[in-house]
């Protein structure tokens, strides 16, 4: 039986005959002259078009199935066994062809293929570039790394903002302690900076009313008027805070305000990423928790592969191992504790278990589903609310209705 060697490259497929016994195949073929004596070109298949070359190369790189061109090439040449790349062994078994391995021989052919087979250099260069582009082209399944990093930054920014706020509140308690109770955090920074300026009180209230409306302006006016802090002296045109104190507080306010804006922008960015990568998970648990679950699992794929029991305890690994070690009570929930449904529920363990099941389904649909849609997430959210009300829900029917709706659109 002839000893054949298959070599696949950008230009096509080549089939070589080994001219020496199998027992001598272990010798080195680094010298091109030795290689030319050892093998003879038997048959050569050239790709008919640029697109055909790319399709064959992509198919081989994924190692999912043999390209049709390669199947026909091997069948026509009546191949029963051959030396080839070991990644093709399992695929060749479909054609009942036995694959053999010889690394030094394949390496030598790869290094000297231009001397063994004539090729169009411009075709090779173009096909190589296109194939490389296809390998690194955008895939929404690769976007979860951006989600993970965004969540980590958001966590750090939240800690930073809370730290600065606590210090600013302490410093500001002497000046205008009521402000933190009158407005939200995002408004606190700007209002504090305005109130700390050297303008007279009437001008400051006028500026606040113009920017935030009459209601906020009146609320601030009354707050200053009846404040127990030294800002009430501003109405009289003076303040007990020195210029140095105001500069220090203003600097801290600007830093905290900048971090808060970055946090807000990054949260919107995370929401946009999740709309692309995990729309159903986003609908089910919200922006931050969806991102946190993916980050905790390591990737959307890991989350999709994890059973509901694992999802339920994500983030509580330390508590779980401590409970196992001490033989104490195991935790009932991890980071899904922050979900609105769990927080509001009296039976948090039961709700956590139900929610974990929905999260597992949503993650599987997001990763393995061919069609990106948030309809499954919307229906899962509705069914979760129905279950929490004590109603029975046939989840398979709900999923089937969504699938039917998508197929009809």
KELORO-966555 format. One record per residue (C-alpha): x, y, z; residue number from 1. Coordinates in steps of 0.1 Angstrom, whole numbers. Layout:
+-------+-------+-------+-----+
:    px :    py :    pz :  nr :
+-------+-------+-------+-----+
:     X :     Y :     Z : NUM :
...
+-------+-------+-------+-----+
//
This chain:
+-------+-------+-------+-----+
:    px :    py :    pz :  nr :
+-------+-------+-------+-----+
:     0 :     0 :     0 :   1 :
:    13 :    35 :    -9 :   2 :
:    23 :    57 :    20 :   3 :
:     6 :    91 :    13 :   4 :
:    10 :   125 :    29 :   5 :
:   -17 :   152 :    30 :   6 :
:    -7 :   188 :    33 :   7 :
:   -33 :   216 :    34 :   8 :
:   -23 :   252 :    28 :   9 :
:   -37 :   286 :    17 :  10 :
:   -36 :   277 :   -20 :  11 :
:   -52 :   243 :   -18 :  12 :
:   -45 :   206 :    -9 :  13 :
:   -15 :   185 :   -19 :  14 :
:   -11 :   148 :   -18 :  15 :
:    25 :   134 :   -17 :  16 :
:    37 :    98 :   -20 :  17 :
:    64 :    87 :     4 :  18 :
:    92 :    71 :   -16 :  19 :
:   109 :    52 :    13 :  20 :
:    97 :    25 :    38 :  21 :
:    77 :    35 :    68 :  22 :
:   106 :    24 :    91 :  23 :
:   127 :    53 :    78 :  24 :
:   102 :    80 :    84 :  25 :
:   118 :    90 :   117 :  26 :
:   148 :   106 :    99 :  27 :
:   152 :   144 :    96 :  28 :
:   139 :   161 :    65 :  29 :
:   153 :   196 :    73 :  30 :
:   175 :   194 :    41 :  31 :
:   152 :   202 :    11 :  32 :
:   172 :   179 :   -11 :  33 :
:   165 :   150 :    12 :  34 :
:   129 :   159 :    13 :  35 :
:   126 :   160 :   -25 :  36 :
:   140 :   125 :   -27 :  37 :
:   117 :   113 :     1 :  38 :
:    84 :   124 :   -14 :  39 :
:    68 :   129 :   -48 :  40 :
:    37 :   150 :   -56 :  41 :
:     9 :   127 :   -66 :  42 :
:   -21 :   151 :   -68 :  43 :
:   -28 :   187 :   -63 :  44 :
:   -61 :   206 :   -57 :  45 :
:   -62 :   244 :   -62 :  46 :
:   -90 :   264 :   -48 :  47 :
:  -112 :   278 :   -76 :  48 :
:  -118 :   312 :   -60 :  49 :
:  -108 :   334 :   -32 :  50 :
:  -140 :   328 :   -12 :  51 :
:  -136 :   291 :   -16 :  52 :
:  -101 :   292 :    -1 :  53 :
:  -113 :   312 :    29 :  54 :
:  -143 :   289 :    36 :  55 :
:  -120 :   258 :    35 :  56 :
:   -95 :   274 :    58 :  57 :
:  -121 :   286 :    83 :  58 :
:  -137 :   251 :    83 :  59 :
:  -103 :   234 :    89 :  60 :
:   -94 :   259 :   117 :  61 :
:  -127 :   252 :   136 :  62 :
:  -121 :   214 :   132 :  63 :
:  -158 :   208 :   131 :  64 :
:  -161 :   190 :    98 :  65 :
:  -141 :   182 :    67 :  66 :
:  -146 :   207 :    39 :  67 :
:  -165 :   192 :     9 :  68 :
:  -135 :   200 :   -14 :  69 :
:  -112 :   180 :     8 :  70 :
:  -136 :   151 :    10 :  71 :
:  -139 :   149 :   -28 :  72 :
:  -101 :   152 :   -32 :  73 :
:   -95 :   123 :    -9 :  74 :
:  -122 :   101 :   -24 :  75 :
:  -110 :   107 :   -60 :  76 :
:   -75 :    97 :   -50 :  77 :
:   -88 :    65 :   -32 :  78 :
:   -70 :    73 :     0 :  79 :
:   -71 :    47 :    27 :  80 :
:   -44 :    60 :    51 :  81 :
:   -22 :    90 :    52 :  82 :
:     1 :   112 :    72 :  83 :
:   -15 :   145 :    81 :  84 :
:   -20 :   170 :   108 :  85 :
:   -32 :   152 :   140 :  86 :
:   -62 :   176 :   143 :  87 :
:   -78 :   159 :   113 :  88 :
:   -76 :   123 :   127 :  89 :
:  -112 :   123 :   141 :  90 :
:  -126 :   139 :   110 :  91 :
:  -109 :   115 :    86 :  92 :
:  -126 :    86 :   104 :  93 :
:  -158 :    96 :    88 :  94 :
:  -144 :    86 :    55 :  95 :
:  -128 :    55 :    70 :  96 :
:   -93 :    69 :    65 :  97 :
:   -66 :    61 :    90 :  98 :
:   -46 :    91 :   100 :  99 :
:    -9 :    89 :   109 : 100 :
:    14 :   114 :   125 : 101 :
:    50 :   124 :   117 : 102 :
:    59 :   159 :   130 : 103 :
:    93 :   163 :   114 : 104 :
:    79 :   153 :    79 : 105 :
:    50 :   178 :    82 : 106 :
:    73 :   205 :    94 : 107 :
:    97 :   200 :    65 : 108 :
:    69 :   202 :    40 : 109 :
:    55 :   233 :    56 : 110 :
:    89 :   250 :    54 : 111 :
:    96 :   240 :    18 : 112 :
:    60 :   240 :     3 : 113 :
:    70 :   268 :   -21 : 114 :
:    97 :   246 :   -36 : 115 :
:    74 :   216 :   -39 : 116 :
:    43 :   232 :   -53 : 117 :
:    40 :   263 :   -75 : 118 :
:    16 :   290 :   -61 : 119 :
:     4 :   325 :   -69 : 120 :
:    21 :   348 :   -43 : 121 :
:    -5 :   376 :   -46 : 122 :
:   -34 :   350 :   -40 : 123 :
:   -15 :   336 :   -10 : 124 :
:   -10 :   370 :     6 : 125 :
:   -46 :   382 :     0 : 126 :
:   -61 :   349 :    14 : 127 :
:   -37 :   350 :    44 : 128 :
:   -48 :   385 :    53 : 129 :
:   -85 :   377 :    49 : 130 :
:   -82 :   345 :    69 : 131 :
:   -64 :   364 :    97 : 132 :
:   -92 :   390 :    97 : 133 :
:  -118 :   363 :   100 : 134 :
:  -101 :   349 :   131 : 135 :
:  -101 :   383 :   149 : 136 :
:  -135 :   396 :   137 : 137 :
:  -160 :   410 :   161 : 138 :
:  -181 :   385 :   181 : 139 :
:  -205 :   395 :   208 : 140 :
:  -195 :   364 :   227 : 141 :
:  -161 :   380 :   233 : 142 :
:  -176 :   411 :   248 : 143 :
:  -181 :   397 :   283 : 144 :
:  -145 :   405 :   291 : 145 :
:  -153 :   442 :   287 : 146 :
:  -184 :   437 :   310 : 147 :
:  -162 :   420 :   337 : 148 :
:  -137 :   449 :   337 : 149 :
:  -164 :   475 :   337 : 150 :
:  -181 :   459 :   368 : 151 :
:  -147 :   458 :   386 : 152 :
:  -142 :   495 :   379 : 153 :
:  -178 :   503 :   389 : 154 :
:  -173 :   485 :   422 : 155 :
:  -141 :   506 :   429 : 156 :
:  -157 :   538 :   419 : 157 :
:  -187 :   532 :   442 : 158 :
:  -163 :   527 :   471 : 159 :
:  -144 :   559 :   461 : 160 :
:  -176 :   580 :   459 : 161 :
:  -189 :   567 :   492 : 162 :
:  -155 :   574 :   509 : 163 :
:  -153 :   610 :   495 : 164 :
:  -190 :   616 :   504 : 165 :
:  -185 :   605 :   540 : 166 :
:  -155 :   628 :   544 : 167 :
:  -173 :   657 :   527 : 168 :
:  -204 :   652 :   548 : 169 :
:  -182 :   654 :   579 : 170 :
:  -166 :   686 :   567 : 171 :
:  -199 :   701 :   556 : 172 :
:  -218 :   693 :   588 : 173 :
:  -202 :   724 :   603 : 174 :
:  -213 :   746 :   573 : 175 :
:  -246 :   733 :   560 : 176 :
:  -255 :   699 :   575 : 177 :
:  -291 :   698 :   561 : 178 :
:  -280 :   698 :   524 : 179 :
:  -274 :   660 :   523 : 180 :
:  -310 :   654 :   533 : 181 :
:  -325 :   680 :   509 : 182 :
:  -311 :   667 :   476 : 183 :
:  -298 :   635 :   460 : 184 :
:  -261 :   626 :   458 : 185 :
:  -256 :   637 :   421 : 186 :
:  -271 :   671 :   429 : 187 :
:  -253 :   675 :   462 : 188 :
:  -219 :   681 :   445 : 189 :
:  -230 :   709 :   422 : 190 :
:  -251 :   726 :   448 : 191 :
:  -224 :   726 :   474 : 192 :
:  -199 :   741 :   449 : 193 :
:  -224 :   768 :   440 : 194 :
:  -232 :   776 :   477 : 195 :
:  -194 :   777 :   485 : 196 :
:  -188 :   805 :   459 : 197 :
:  -182 :   841 :   470 : 198 :
:  -214 :   855 :   454 : 199 :
:  -240 :   871 :   476 : 200 :
:  -269 :   849 :   488 : 201 :
:  -296 :   863 :   465 : 202 :
:  -274 :   857 :   434 : 203 :
:  -267 :   821 :   446 : 204 :
:  -304 :   813 :   451 : 205 :
:  -312 :   829 :   417 : 206 :
:  -286 :   807 :   400 : 207 :
:  -299 :   775 :   417 : 208 :
:  -335 :   783 :   407 : 209 :
:  -324 :   789 :   371 : 210 :
:  -306 :   756 :   369 : 211 :
:  -327 :   733 :   390 : 212 :
:  -361 :   750 :   391 : 213 :
:  -382 :   770 :   415 : 214 :
:  -390 :   741 :   439 : 215 :
:  -353 :   731 :   445 : 216 :
:  -344 :   768 :   448 : 217 :
:  -370 :   774 :   475 : 218 :
:  -361 :   742 :   493 : 219 :
:  -324 :   753 :   495 : 220 :
:  -334 :   789 :   505 : 221 :
:  -355 :   776 :   535 : 222 :
:  -328 :   751 :   544 : 223 :
:  -301 :   779 :   545 : 224 :
:  -325 :   802 :   564 : 225 :
:  -332 :   778 :   592 : 226 :
:  -299 :   759 :   591 : 227 :
:  -280 :   752 :   624 : 228 :
:  -248 :   755 :   604 : 229 :
:  -227 :   786 :   598 : 230 :
:  -241 :   790 :   562 : 231 :
:  -270 :   809 :   578 : 232 :
:  -245 :   837 :   583 : 233 :
:  -242 :   839 :   545 : 234 :
:  -275 :   857 :   544 : 235 :
:  -259 :   884 :   565 : 236 :
:  -230 :   885 :   540 : 237 :
:  -203 :   866 :   560 : 238 :
:  -193 :   831 :   569 : 239 :
:  -172 :   814 :   596 : 240 :
:  -154 :   792 :   570 : 241 :
:  -120 :   805 :   560 : 242 :
:  -109 :   807 :   524 : 243 :
:   -85 :   778 :   529 : 244 :
:  -114 :   756 :   543 : 245 :
:  -136 :   764 :   513 : 246 :
:  -108 :   757 :   488 : 247 :
:  -102 :   723 :   505 : 248 :
:  -139 :   714 :   505 : 249 :
:  -143 :   725 :   469 : 250 :
:  -114 :   704 :   457 : 251 :
:  -129 :   673 :   474 : 252 :
:  -163 :   681 :   459 : 253 :
:  -148 :   684 :   424 : 254 :
:  -130 :   650 :   428 : 255 :
:  -161 :   633 :   441 : 256 :
:  -183 :   649 :   414 : 257 :
:  -159 :   637 :   386 : 258 :
:  -159 :   602 :   400 : 259 :
:  -197 :   602 :   402 : 260 :
:  -199 :   613 :   366 : 261 :
:  -175 :   586 :   355 : 262 :
:  -195 :   560 :   375 : 263 :
:  -227 :   572 :   358 : 264 :
:  -211 :   571 :   323 : 265 :
:  -196 :   536 :   329 : 266 :
:  -230 :   523 :   342 : 267 :
:  -246 :   535 :   309 : 268 :
:  -218 :   519 :   290 : 269 :
:  -223 :   486 :   309 : 270 :
:  -260 :   487 :   301 : 271 :
:  -253 :   491 :   264 : 272 :
:  -229 :   462 :   264 : 273 :
:  -254 :   440 :   282 : 274 :
:  -281 :   449 :   256 : 275 :
:  -258 :   433 :   230 : 276 :
:  -243 :   404 :   249 : 277 :
:  -270 :   394 :   275 : 278 :
:  -303 :   412 :   268 : 279 :
:  -324 :   386 :   286 : 280 :
:  -303 :   386 :   317 : 281 :
:  -304 :   424 :   317 : 282 :
:  -342 :   424 :   315 : 283 :
:  -344 :   399 :   343 : 284 :
:  -321 :   413 :   370 : 285 :
:  -310 :   448 :   358 : 286 :
:  -277 :   463 :   347 : 287 :
:  -254 :   460 :   377 : 288 :
:  -265 :   426 :   389 : 289 :
:  -264 :   411 :   354 : 290 :
:  -228 :   424 :   350 : 291 :
:  -219 :   412 :   385 : 292 :
:  -231 :   377 :   378 : 293 :
:  -211 :   375 :   346 : 294 :
:  -180 :   388 :   364 : 295 :
:  -184 :   364 :   394 : 296 :
:  -188 :   334 :   370 : 297 :
:  -158 :   345 :   349 : 298 :
:  -177 :   347 :   316 : 299 :
:  -212 :   345 :   302 : 300 :
:  -204 :   309 :   290 : 301 :
:  -195 :   298 :   325 : 302 :
:  -227 :   314 :   338 : 303 :
:  -247 :   296 :   311 : 304 :
:  -231 :   263 :   319 : 305 :
:  -236 :   266 :   357 : 306 :
:  -266 :   249 :   373 : 307 :
:  -291 :   270 :   392 : 308 :
:  -278 :   258 :   425 : 309 :
:  -243 :   273 :   416 : 310 :
:  -258 :   305 :   403 : 311 :
:  -278 :   309 :   436 : 312 :
:  -245 :   308 :   457 : 313 :
:  -223 :   329 :   433 : 314 :
:  -205 :   354 :   456 : 315 :
:  -210 :   334 :   487 : 316 :
:  -182 :   308 :   482 : 317 :
:  -163 :   319 :   513 : 318 :
:  -194 :   315 :   535 : 319 :
:  -202 :   281 :   519 : 320 :
:  -167 :   267 :   525 : 321 :
:  -167 :   281 :   560 : 322 :
:  -201 :   264 :   567 : 323 :
:  -188 :   231 :   553 : 324 :
:  -157 :   233 :   574 : 325 :
:  -175 :   242 :   607 : 326 :
:  -206 :   220 :   598 : 327 :
:  -227 :   251 :   602 : 328 :
:  -257 :   264 :   582 : 329 :
:  -249 :   268 :   545 : 330 :
:  -257 :   302 :   529 : 331 :
:  -290 :   305 :   509 : 332 :
:  -279 :   331 :   485 : 333 :
:  -249 :   350 :   471 : 334 :
:  -249 :   383 :   451 : 335 :
:  -285 :   377 :   439 : 336 :
:  -294 :   388 :   474 : 337 :
:  -292 :   424 :   459 : 338 :
:  -321 :   417 :   435 : 339 :
:  -353 :   436 :   443 : 340 :
:  -373 :   404 :   444 : 341 :
:  -350 :   389 :   471 : 342 :
:  -346 :   421 :   491 : 343 :
:  -384 :   426 :   494 : 344 :
:  -392 :   390 :   501 : 345 :
:  -396 :   375 :   536 : 346 :
:  -386 :   340 :   524 : 347 :
:  -353 :   350 :   508 : 348 :
:  -340 :   315 :   504 : 349 :
:  -370 :   303 :   484 : 350 :
:  -371 :   335 :   462 : 351 :
:  -333 :   332 :   456 : 352 :
:  -338 :   296 :   444 : 353 :
:  -365 :   306 :   420 : 354 :
:  -346 :   336 :   407 : 355 :
:  -314 :   315 :   402 : 356 :
:  -334 :   291 :   380 : 357 :
:  -346 :   320 :   358 : 358 :
:  -311 :   335 :   356 : 359 :
:  -297 :   301 :   345 : 360 :
:  -323 :   300 :   317 : 361 :
:  -317 :   336 :   306 : 362 :
:  -279 :   331 :   305 : 363 :
:  -283 :   299 :   284 : 364 :
:  -306 :   317 :   259 : 365 :
:  -282 :   347 :   257 : 366 :
:  -251 :   326 :   250 : 367 :
:  -264 :   297 :   229 : 368 :
:  -294 :   314 :   213 : 369 :
:  -290 :   323 :   176 : 370 :
:  -313 :   353 :   178 : 371 :
:  -305 :   382 :   200 : 372 :
:  -337 :   394 :   217 : 373 :
:  -348 :   405 :   252 : 374 :
:  -383 :   389 :   248 : 375 :
:  -374 :   358 :   268 : 376 :
:  -361 :   380 :   296 : 377 :
:  -393 :   400 :   297 : 378 :
:  -414 :   369 :   299 : 379 :
:  -391 :   353 :   325 : 380 :
:  -395 :   385 :   346 : 381 :
:  -433 :   383 :   343 : 382 :
:  -434 :   346 :   352 : 383 :
:  -412 :   353 :   382 : 384 :
:  -436 :   379 :   395 : 385 :
:  -466 :   355 :   389 : 386 :
:  -448 :   328 :   409 : 387 :
:  -441 :   351 :   438 : 388 :
:  -478 :   359 :   439 : 389 :
:  -485 :   322 :   444 : 390 :
:  -497 :   315 :   409 : 391 :
:  -487 :   285 :   388 : 392 :
:  -468 :   292 :   356 : 393 :
:  -460 :   267 :   328 : 394 :
:  -425 :   279 :   319 : 395 :
:  -422 :   256 :   288 : 396 :
:  -454 :   271 :   274 : 397 :
:  -441 :   307 :   280 : 398 :
:  -409 :   299 :   262 : 399 :
:  -427 :   282 :   234 : 400 :
:  -450 :   313 :   229 : 401 :
:  -419 :   336 :   227 : 402 :
:  -402 :   313 :   202 : 403 :
:  -434 :   312 :   181 : 404 :
:  -437 :   350 :   182 : 405 :
:  -400 :   353 :   171 : 406 :
:  -404 :   328 :   142 : 407 :
:  -435 :   346 :   129 : 408 :
:  -419 :   381 :   129 : 409 :
+-------+-------+-------+-----+
//
